[in-house]
Amino acid sequence: MTHVQILQIIGASALLAAVPALAWGYLFYSKNKENRTLLMVTFLIGGFAVFPILFYRWLWKFFPWINVLNFTDSFKEDLIGWQSFALIPLSVILTFMIIGVIEEVMKQSVVHAVDDNSIDSIDDAIVLSIFAALGFSFAENIVYFHNIWVGRGVDALLVPFVFRSIFSTFAHVLFSGIFGYYYGIAHFSTPMLQEELRGKENFIWRYLYRIFRLKTDELFHEQKMFQGLFIAVILHAVYNVFLEMNWTFLMVPYLVFGYMLLSHLLQLKENHKKYGLLTVGSRNNDYVSLEARLIAGRLKLRKENKQL
């Protein structure tokens, strides 16, 4: 196969991968018309976030000991389930949990990289996370379509194209969107959320607070970030287990419920509340004391009142 043919296949694969990215992107952009330039930058960086993972897998050929599958394969004889029903090898669960952690951290690192004061509400963080996921899925689909085209021929592309366009692309959107919701909560430290943390923190976080003597803002931020990552990884692993075990009959209700949940989060009034008034400094997620935010808010209100 010549270099020209390889480039042609890559280009055609990119065009195919662009179809679901544009369709899902337009759908969620219409729900919250955030800064288009920022979303495009997030999408592009999200695409590049695939390459460190591909590089890691490429290194397996030279350093087999870093291959996570070698670790998880040792648990393939251990089954989890109920007698003969729904028995799942522990190796499958561990593999997809680790993959989920890697991919979700990479996607959310994209949001952190572009995060600035243009994000002023929780739903902005959700949409930004969705576009990071779309960029990631776009690049991933190019790799999938290219490999199928080269290995099995263009005729074998139809089913994978439909499946990845409808299911896999949205699955990435769902996982990152949920993570984005918690990222948005962690991003903004409002008096309401701080009071909720003080009154309802569970004993684990209170224990960690006493050990490490974390500031309230730090504790709140880290707790929400951990919750977001944990939920996203679990959702990611469950989806991949369904796929690995060929339980396709569960995937449709699973993703339909996920779409309803994501749409609900984007429609919640409190997620549209603008928190820019309570931020100080160049980044909203810097740990600035609650008192400093309140003082800054009062000063800004007084200035606006004087102008009126």
C-alpha positions as CSV (number, residue, x, y, z in Angstrom):
1,M,0.0,0.0,0.0
2,T,1.5,3.4,-1.1
3,H,1.7,6.4,1.1
4,V,-0.9,8.1,-1.0
5,Q,-3.4,5.3,-0.4
6,I,-2.7,5.4,3.3
7,L,-3.3,9.1,3.4
8,Q,-6.5,8.6,1.4
9,I,-7.8,6.0,3.9
10,I,-6.9,8.3,6.8
11,G,-8.7,11.2,5.2
12,A,-11.8,9.1,4.4
13,S,-11.8,7.7,8.0
14,A,-11.6,11.3,9.3
15,L,-14.7,12.3,7.2
16,L,-16.6,9.3,8.6
17,A,-15.5,10.1,12.1
18,A,-16.6,13.7,11.6
19,V,-20.3,12.7,11.0
20,P,-21.1,11.6,14.6
21,A,-18.9,14.4,16.1
22,L,-20.8,17.1,14.2
23,A,-24.2,15.5,14.9
24,W,-23.8,15.1,18.6
25,G,-21.9,18.4,18.8
26,Y,-24.7,20.4,17.2
27,L,-27.3,18.7,19.5
28,F,-25.5,19.7,22.7
29,Y,-24.4,23.0,21.4
30,S,-28.0,23.9,20.8
31,K,-28.7,23.2,24.4
32,N,-26.1,25.7,25.6
33,K,-24.5,28.1,23.0
34,E,-21.2,28.5,24.7
35,N,-18.3,30.4,23.1
36,R,-17.8,28.6,19.8
37,T,-14.1,29.4,19.6
38,L,-13.5,27.9,23.1
39,L,-15.5,24.8,22.1
40,M,-13.6,24.3,18.9
41,V,-10.2,24.6,20.8
42,T,-11.5,22.1,23.4
43,F,-12.6,19.7,20.6
44,L,-9.2,19.9,18.9
45,I,-7.2,19.4,22.1
46,G,-9.6,16.5,23.0
47,G,-8.6,14.8,19.8
48,F,-4.9,15.1,20.6
49,A,-5.6,13.6,24.1
50,V,-5.9,10.2,22.3
51,F,-2.2,10.2,21.2
52,P,-0.6,9.7,24.7
53,I,-2.8,6.6,25.1
54,L,-1.8,5.3,21.6
55,F,1.9,6.0,22.4
56,Y,1.5,4.1,25.7
57,R,0.1,1.1,23.8
58,W,2.9,1.3,21.2
59,L,5.4,1.1,24.0
60,W,4.0,-2.3,25.0
61,K,6.0,-3.8,22.1
62,F,9.3,-2.7,23.7
63,F,8.3,-2.8,27.4
64,P,5.8,-5.6,27.9
65,W,5.9,-5.2,31.7
66,I,4.0,-1.9,31.4
67,N,1.1,-3.6,29.6
68,V,-1.8,-3.3,32.0
69,L,-3.4,-6.3,30.4
70,N,-0.7,-8.6,31.7
71,F,-1.8,-7.7,35.2
72,T,-5.5,-8.0,34.6
73,D,-5.2,-11.3,32.8
74,S,-4.0,-13.0,36.0
75,F,-7.6,-12.6,37.3
76,K,-9.4,-14.1,34.3
77,E,-10.2,-17.3,36.2
78,D,-11.9,-15.4,38.9
79,L,-15.6,-15.0,38.1
80,I,-18.1,-12.5,39.6
81,G,-21.8,-13.1,39.4
82,W,-24.6,-15.3,40.6
83,Q,-24.0,-19.0,39.8
84,S,-24.5,-19.5,36.1
85,F,-26.1,-16.1,35.5
86,A,-24.2,-13.1,34.5
87,L,-20.7,-14.5,35.4
88,I,-18.1,-11.9,34.5
89,P,-14.4,-12.5,34.7
90,L,-12.7,-10.2,37.2
91,S,-10.0,-9.5,34.6
92,V,-12.7,-7.9,32.3
93,I,-13.9,-5.6,35.1
94,L,-10.3,-4.6,36.2
95,T,-9.3,-3.9,32.6
96,F,-12.2,-1.6,31.9
97,M,-11.9,0.1,35.2
98,I,-8.2,1.0,34.5
99,I,-9.1,2.0,30.9
100,G,-11.9,4.1,32.2
101,V,-9.6,5.9,34.6
102,I,-7.0,6.6,31.9
103,E,-9.5,7.9,29.3
104,E,-11.6,9.9,31.7
105,V,-8.6,11.6,33.3
106,M,-7.2,12.4,29.8
107,K,-10.5,13.9,28.7
108,Q,-11.0,15.9,31.8
109,S,-7.4,17.2,31.7
110,V,-8.4,18.8,28.4
111,V,-11.1,20.8,30.2
112,H,-8.7,21.8,32.9
113,A,-6.2,23.0,30.2
114,V,-8.7,25.3,28.5
115,D,-10.4,26.3,31.8
116,D,-10.5,30.0,32.4
117,N,-12.9,32.8,33.4
118,S,-15.1,32.3,30.4
119,I,-16.7,29.4,32.3
120,D,-19.2,31.0,34.6
121,S,-21.8,28.3,35.2
122,I,-21.9,24.6,35.8
123,D,-23.6,23.9,32.5
124,D,-20.7,25.6,30.8
125,A,-18.4,23.0,32.4
126,I,-20.7,20.2,31.2
127,V,-20.8,21.4,27.6
128,L,-17.0,21.9,27.6
129,S,-16.5,18.4,28.9
130,I,-18.8,17.1,26.2
131,F,-16.8,18.8,23.5
132,A,-13.6,17.4,24.9
133,A,-15.2,13.9,24.7
134,L,-16.3,14.5,21.2
135,G,-12.8,15.4,20.1
136,F,-11.4,12.3,21.9
137,S,-14.1,10.1,20.3
138,F,-13.4,11.7,16.8
139,A,-9.7,10.8,17.0
140,E,-10.5,7.4,18.4
141,N,-13.0,6.7,15.6
142,I,-10.4,7.6,13.0
143,V,-8.1,5.0,14.3
144,Y,-10.9,2.4,14.5
145,F,-12.2,3.1,11.0
146,H,-8.7,3.1,9.5
147,N,-7.8,-0.2,11.1
148,I,-11.0,-1.9,9.9
149,W,-10.6,-0.5,6.4
150,V,-7.0,-1.7,6.2
151,G,-7.5,-5.1,7.9
152,R,-11.0,-6.1,6.6
153,G,-11.8,-3.8,3.7
154,V,-14.2,-0.9,3.2
155,D,-17.2,-3.3,3.0
156,A,-16.7,-4.1,6.7
157,L,-17.1,-0.5,7.8
158,L,-20.9,-0.1,7.7
159,V,-21.8,-1.8,11.0
160,P,-18.9,-0.4,13.0
161,F,-19.7,3.1,11.6
162,V,-23.3,3.0,12.7
163,F,-22.5,1.4,16.1
164,R,-19.7,3.9,17.0
165,S,-21.7,6.8,15.7
166,I,-24.8,6.1,17.8
167,F,-23.4,4.3,20.8
168,S,-19.7,4.7,21.3
169,T,-19.5,8.4,20.6
170,F,-22.4,9.2,22.8
171,A,-21.0,6.9,25.6
172,H,-17.9,9.1,25.7
173,V,-20.2,12.2,25.8
174,L,-22.2,10.7,28.7
175,F,-19.2,9.8,30.8
176,S,-17.5,13.2,30.3
177,G,-20.7,15.1,30.7
178,I,-21.3,13.6,34.1
179,F,-17.7,14.3,35.1
180,G,-18.2,17.8,33.8
181,Y,-21.1,18.3,36.1
182,Y,-19.0,17.5,39.2
183,Y,-16.1,19.5,37.7
184,G,-18.4,22.5,37.5
185,I,-19.5,22.1,41.1
186,A,-15.9,21.8,42.2
187,H,-14.9,24.7,40.0
188,F,-17.2,27.2,41.9
189,S,-17.1,27.7,45.6
190,T,-20.3,29.5,46.5
191,P,-21.6,30.1,50.0
192,M,-24.5,27.8,49.3
193,L,-22.2,24.9,48.4
194,Q,-19.8,25.6,51.2
195,E,-22.6,25.5,53.8
196,E,-23.8,22.2,52.3
197,L,-20.3,20.8,52.6
198,R,-20.0,21.9,56.2
199,G,-23.3,20.5,57.2
200,K,-23.4,17.2,55.3
201,E,-19.8,16.0,54.7
202,N,-19.5,12.3,55.5
203,F,-17.1,10.9,58.1
204,I,-14.5,9.9,55.5
205,W,-14.0,13.4,54.2
206,R,-14.1,14.8,57.7
207,Y,-11.4,12.3,58.7
208,L,-9.2,13.3,55.7
209,Y,-9.8,16.9,56.6
210,R,-8.4,16.3,60.1
211,I,-5.4,14.3,58.9
212,F,-4.2,16.6,56.2
213,R,-5.7,19.8,57.6
214,L,-7.1,20.7,54.2
215,K,-8.8,24.1,53.7
216,T,-12.5,24.0,53.2
217,D,-12.2,25.0,49.5
218,E,-9.6,22.3,48.9
219,L,-11.7,19.7,50.6
220,F,-14.8,20.7,48.7
221,H,-12.9,20.7,45.4
222,E,-11.2,17.4,45.8
223,Q,-14.4,15.7,47.1
224,K,-16.4,16.7,44.0
225,M,-13.5,15.9,41.6
226,F,-13.2,12.4,43.1
227,Q,-17.0,11.9,42.9
228,G,-17.0,12.9,39.3
229,L,-14.1,10.7,38.3
230,F,-15.5,7.7,40.3
231,I,-19.0,7.9,38.7
232,A,-17.6,8.5,35.2
233,V,-15.2,5.5,35.5
234,I,-18.0,3.2,36.8
235,L,-20.3,4.2,34.0
236,H,-17.5,3.7,31.5
237,A,-16.6,0.3,32.9
238,V,-20.3,-0.8,32.9
239,Y,-20.7,0.2,29.3
240,N,-17.6,-1.7,28.2
241,V,-18.6,-4.8,30.2
242,F,-22.0,-4.8,28.4
243,L,-20.0,-4.6,25.1
244,E,-17.5,-7.3,26.1
245,M,-20.2,-9.7,27.3
246,N,-22.3,-9.0,24.2
247,W,-25.2,-7.7,26.4
248,T,-26.4,-5.4,23.6
249,F,-30.0,-5.6,24.8
250,L,-28.9,-3.6,27.9
251,M,-27.0,-0.9,26.0
252,V,-30.0,0.9,24.5
253,P,-31.9,1.5,27.8
254,Y,-28.6,2.3,29.5
255,L,-27.7,5.0,27.0
256,V,-31.3,6.3,26.7
257,F,-31.4,6.8,30.4
258,G,-27.9,8.5,30.2
259,Y,-29.1,10.9,27.6
260,M,-32.2,11.8,29.7
261,L,-29.9,12.4,32.7
262,L,-27.5,14.6,30.8
263,S,-30.3,16.6,29.3
264,H,-31.8,17.0,32.8
265,L,-28.5,18.3,34.2
266,L,-28.3,20.9,31.3
267,Q,-31.8,22.0,32.0
268,L,-31.5,22.5,35.8
269,K,-31.9,26.2,36.6
270,E,-29.2,26.1,39.3
271,N,-26.7,24.8,36.7
272,H,-27.3,28.0,34.6
273,K,-26.6,30.3,37.6
274,K,-23.7,32.6,36.8
275,Y,-21.0,32.4,39.5
276,G,-18.5,34.9,37.9
277,L,-19.5,37.5,40.6
278,L,-18.0,35.3,43.3
279,T,-14.6,34.6,41.6
280,V,-11.3,36.4,42.2
281,G,-8.1,36.0,40.2
282,S,-7.3,34.6,36.8
283,R,-8.8,31.2,37.3
284,N,-12.1,30.2,39.0
285,N,-10.7,27.0,40.4
286,D,-7.8,28.6,42.3
287,Y,-8.3,28.1,46.0
288,V,-9.4,31.5,47.1
289,S,-10.9,31.9,50.6
290,L,-14.7,32.2,50.9
291,E,-14.3,35.6,52.7
292,A,-12.2,37.0,49.8
293,R,-14.9,35.9,47.3
294,L,-17.7,37.5,49.4
295,I,-15.8,40.8,49.8
296,A,-15.1,40.9,46.1
297,G,-18.8,40.3,45.4
298,R,-19.9,43.0,47.7
299,L,-17.4,45.5,46.2
300,K,-18.6,44.7,42.7
301,L,-22.2,45.2,43.7
302,R,-21.4,48.5,45.3
303,K,-19.6,49.7,42.2
304,E,-22.5,48.7,40.0
305,N,-25.0,50.4,42.3
306,K,-22.9,53.6,42.2
307,Q,-22.9,53.5,38.4
308,L,-26.7,53.2,38.4
